[in-house]
Amino acid sequence: MTWLNRLYETYENVQKDSRYDDDEDNRLMPVGHTSQQVHIIVRIDGNGNFLGAEFINKQSVILPATEDSAGRTSGRVAHPLIDQIKYCAEDYAHYSGNEGYFSRETLSEDTLKKPEDKQPKTYLETLQGWVSSPYTHPMAQAVYDYVRKGTLVADLVRENILHLDTDGKLMTVAPEGQEIPVFKVLTAKKDTDGIARRDQGNLMVAWQVEIPGEPEPRTWKNDGLQKSWIAYDASQMDKKGLCMVSGTEMLLANQHPRNIRRPGDGAKLVSANDKSGFTYRGRFTTAEEACSIGYTVSHKAHNALRWLIARQGYKNDTQVILAWTPKGIPLPQPCDDLMADDLPDFESMADTAEKDLAGTGQGTQVDHRRDLGATFSEKLKRSLRGYDGN
């Protein structure tokens, strides 16, 4: 558990340090969220009315996720806000002939309060639970109001983003000589006849909710919306126990995050499932007996690992080698009494300055705590690539 504890420490340290907030493309992900590549941005107003849409090719975004959806590899478990068309569009089944994963069977207020139903599975159920709770947010409510209309595919067809064939169904094969932009981001799968087909229902949709007075309409960047989901998601958990990483009693994780090396990465570092795959093969009665990890600790540790890999990891095909140091050093505050006895012993920046970026063996030793080991990791990556240097 040492590596998980070090990653958890890193998350806590980085979260408190404003120096790491500048990278817009690689931010430390909040708890209860995951990352995915989205293809379409749909604009709606605060009342759930459609305003327009845009195909953006591919863009990695941070989106709310339940434990089940964050760890899904297939199946009907939906993300609560940003997801594929086949999960959040009721009219997908009409336009494709495929069933899709949308369900109109929403939960009643009484059903939502039952402990056994605290983790709704379908897209509409999850959204309804969120907006019906004390932790609701106007942007989530607007998305819920829009998707209930069941017109997403029709609206995207009208915007010339999705394309229909001569039978009025979503096109799976591009006509000869015609270029379909969204097909460039979709993976083709051969059917029984050997024809490579693409499912437009696999396109990922993100929401931009334009509400007067709301400075950030992009749901994947709105801090208030993220905090709203985190609070609601935590309210749905009730399984407490000993976290073997922190050594304290807390809410335990049922599943652990994926998407570690990149968005869409299905590999997991922590897993316990004897229903398939047989992880622990009867050595324990329950997964918790083998290993119990707190929900918050697991998410923060995995999010720190994901952030560090993007920041300073060495990638060789699917292999990743990462070097980092979990702790930074305290920075002197200009208003503190520099003569006080309880202040930390700040080292001179001149004594720890890097004078040997080329690896010549000259210069003073680097204090790697100042940059989470990034200087060392850059030299390590250079060495792994075959270049000379210390």
Salt bridges, closest charged atoms under 4 A:
GLU9 OE2 - ARG6 NH1 3.28
GLU12 OE1 - LYS300 NZ 2.92
ASP17 OD2 - ARG19 NH2 2.61
GLU24 OE1 - ARG27 NH2 3.23
GLU24 OE2 - LYS221 NZ 2.75
ASP68 OD2 - LYS121 NZ 2.34
ASP83 OD1 - ARG72 NH2 2.80
GLU90 OE1 - ARG104 NH2 2.41
GLU99 OE2 - ARG76 NH2 2.97
ASP155 OD1 - ARG158 NH2 2.77
GLU179 OE2 - LYS184 NZ 3.27
ASP191 OD2 - ARG197 NE 2.69
GLU210 OE2 - ARG43 NH1 3.42
GLU216 OE2 - ARG218 NE 2.85
ASP223 OD2 - LYS227 NZ 3.12
ASP265 OD2 - ARG261 NE 2.70
GLU288 OE2 - LYS239 NZ 2.74
GLU347 OE2 - ARG369 NH2 2.47
GLU354 OE2 - LYS379 NZ 4.00
ASP367 OD2 - ARG369 NH2 2.95
GLU378 OE2 - LYS381 NZ 2.94
